[in-house]
Amino acid sequence: MEFQTWMCLICGSIYDEEQGLPEDGIAPGTRWSDVPINWTCSDCGARKDDFEMIAI
C-alpha cells in the first residue's frame, strides 16, 4: 500500500506517512490511522480530525 499525505485544514501543515514526524515521536512509516487520536498539529494545535488526505 502506498504511503499517504495528510494536510491540516487549519494551517496547511503536512503529515507524510513515509517521513513521519520524528520530532513529535512519530516514526517514519507510521500510517495516519496509527497516529495517536490525541495527537495535535505541531504547528497550530489542530486535532487529527482537522486533517484531510491529499494527493501530492
Secondary structure as UniProt FT lines:
FT   STRAND          5..8
FT   TURN            9..11
FT   STRAND          14..16
FT   TURN            17..19
FT   HELIX           22..24
FT   TURN            28..29
FT   HELIX           32..34
FT   TURN            37..38
FT   TURN            42..44
FT   HELIX           48..50
FT   STRAND          51..54
//
